Amino acid sequence: MNSVHKTVLLKETIDGLDLKGEATVIDGTFGGGGHSLEICKRYPKVKIIALDQDKSTFEKAKEKFKGKKCDITFINKNFRNIDEVVKESVNGIIFDLGLSSDQLENSGRGFSFMKDEPLLMTMKENPSLEDLTALDVVNTWGEENLANIIYGFGEERFSRRIAKTIVEARKKKKIETTTELVEIISSAVPAKYKNGKIHFATKTFQAIRIAVNDELGAFSEGLKKGFNVLKKGGRIAVISFHSLEDRVVKRFFKGKVDEGKAKLINKKVILASDEEVKSNPRSRSAKLRILEKI
């Protein structure tokens, strides 16, 4: 299946990296391959190290690279393990956070509340029995823990009601599919809430996905390790999609600036243009920040 993912803030991100000559770039979240492909087209001498925890992303996007003279290496790893796969200093790093359209639409792992799929929500294509899944979270985690992650990671104001309803529902029957979870969330929130701008299950699904994949922990680790392997004059570009991610970026970037180890390339966050938002609604919440090591 081909990639359907549309890369957000593509030109702004690649321009912001300010690549030159035979640079080396880490695409920490390969996804649909949009950033790597643009680098490939614009800077054919640049070496690209493409990471993704989901092996299937490489299969879906590899057609885009056929016939291209790219020095690209695909590595099936989470970006929190940058230090394990990168043995040289690099000139640029890209972190495009959140879920790709391919994972949302085609993974079959329960990321979308619009499809009836097994409750997995793991970025891993073939999770092992030891890997945490959404099935584990909704069926075994305590009510208070569930409420805390739904509020903390989803910023869902009805988190306690949703957690209580999940616990009550699983006493009667194991919760196994996305459709079952959506119905449970629907019964927990007020009728008026279901007519809002975003789907009433969005925040709960987001929170469970973040918890399953330890997304904020992995990102914090990846940022630190990424900065360590960055050459002086090298840049990190981060595209975030919600306030929790952006908070991690701002805190880390500010810390490095205060330490005198880096400077901000854009003091004001870069947002998608009106034109991009019209063609790709997902870009509406995207925020780009770029940091240079000094």
FENTA-V600533 format. One record per backbone hydrogen bond with DSSP energy under -0.5 kcal/mol. CO is the residue of the C=O (numbers start at 0). NH is the residue of the N-H. E is the energy in kcal/mol with one decimal. If there is no record, write none. Layout:
CO	NH	E
CO	NH	E
This chain:
4	6	-0.6
6	9	-0.5
8	12	-2.0
9	13	-2.3
10	14	-2.8
11	15	-1.8
12	16	-1.1
13	17	-0.7
13	18	-0.5
14	17	-1.0
20	22	-1.0
22	46	-2.9
23	90	-2.7
23	91	-1.4
24	26	-0.6
24	48	-3.0
25	27	-1.1
25	93	-2.5
26	29	-0.5
26	50	-2.8
29	32	-3.0
32	36	-2.6
33	37	-2.0
34	38	-2.3
35	39	-2.4
36	40	-2.1
37	41	-2.4
38	42	-3.3
42	45	-2.1
45	70	-0.7
46	24	-3.1
47	49	-0.6
47	72	-2.5
48	26	-2.4
48	50	-0.6
49	74	-3.1
50	29	-2.9
52	54	-0.9
53	56	-1.6
54	57	-1.0
54	58	-0.9
55	59	-2.1
56	60	-1.7
57	61	-1.6
59	2	-1.2
60	63	-1.5
61	64	-1.3
62	65	-1.1
64	67	-1.8
67	69	-1.7
69	71	-1.0
70	47	-3.2
72	49	-3.0
74	51	-1.6
74	76	-1.8
77	80	-2.4
78	81	-1.4
80	83	-1.8
80	84	-0.9
81	84	-0.8
81	85	-2.2
84	86	-0.7
89	230	-3.2
90	234	-2.0
91	25	-2.7
92	236	-2.9
93	27	-2.0
94	96	-0.8
94	238	-3.1
99	103	-2.1
100	104	-2.8
101	105	-2.8
101	106	-0.5
102	106	-0.9
108	119	-1.2
108	120	-3.9
111	114	-0.9
114	116	-1.0
116	177	-2.5
117	119	-1.5
118	134	-1.4
119	133	-2.5
123	126	-0.6
127	130	-1.0
132	136	-1.9
133	137	-2.7
134	138	-1.4
135	139	-2.1
135	140	-0.7
136	140	-1.4
141	145	-2.7
142	146	-2.5
143	147	-2.3
144	148	-2.1
145	149	-2.4
146	150	-2.1
147	151	-3.0
148	152	-2.8
148	153	-0.7
149	153	-0.5
149	155	-1.4
150	154	-1.4
154	156	-0.6
155	158	-1.4
157	161	-2.4
158	162	-2.7
159	163	-2.3
160	164	-2.0
161	165	-2.3
162	166	-2.2
163	167	-2.0
164	168	-2.4
165	169	-2.3
166	170	-0.8
167	171	-0.6
168	171	-1.0
168	172	-1.8
173	175	-0.7
175	118	-2.0
176	180	-1.8
177	181	-2.7
178	182	-2.1
179	183	-1.8
180	184	-2.5
181	185	-2.6
182	186	-1.8
183	187	-0.8
184	187	-0.9
184	188	-1.3
189	192	-0.7
189	193	-0.7
190	193	-0.9
191	194	-1.4
192	195	-1.3
198	201	-1.6
200	204	-2.5
201	205	-2.4
202	206	-2.3
203	207	-2.3
204	208	-2.3
205	209	-2.4
206	210	-2.1
207	211	-2.8
208	212	-2.0
209	213	-0.5
209	214	-1.9
210	213	-0.7
213	217	-2.8
214	218	-2.3
215	219	-2.4
216	220	-2.1
217	221	-2.6
218	222	-2.7
219	223	-1.9
220	224	-2.5
221	225	-2.6
222	226	-2.5
223	227	-1.6
224	228	-1.3
225	229	-0.5
226	229	-0.8
228	89	-2.6
230	233	-2.2
233	292	-2.7
234	92	-2.0
235	290	-2.4
236	94	-2.5
237	239	-0.6
237	288	-2.2
238	96	-2.6
239	286	-2.2
241	244	-0.5
241	245	-2.2
242	246	-2.2
243	247	-1.6
244	248	-2.1
245	249	-2.8
246	250	-2.4
247	251	-2.3
248	252	-3.0
249	253	-2.6
250	254	-2.0
251	255	-2.1
252	256	-2.2
253	257	-2.8
254	258	-1.6
255	260	-2.5
255	261	-0.9
256	259	-1.4
260	293	-2.6
262	291	-2.8
264	266	-0.5
268	270	-0.5
269	287	-2.5
272	276	-2.3
273	277	-2.0
274	278	-1.7
275	279	-2.4
279	282	-2.4
280	283	-1.8
281	284	-0.8
282	271	-0.5
282	285	-1.4
285	271	-0.5
286	239	-2.5
287	269	-2.4
288	237	-2.8
289	264	-2.4
289	265	-0.9
290	235	-2.5
291	262	-2.4
292	232	-2.9
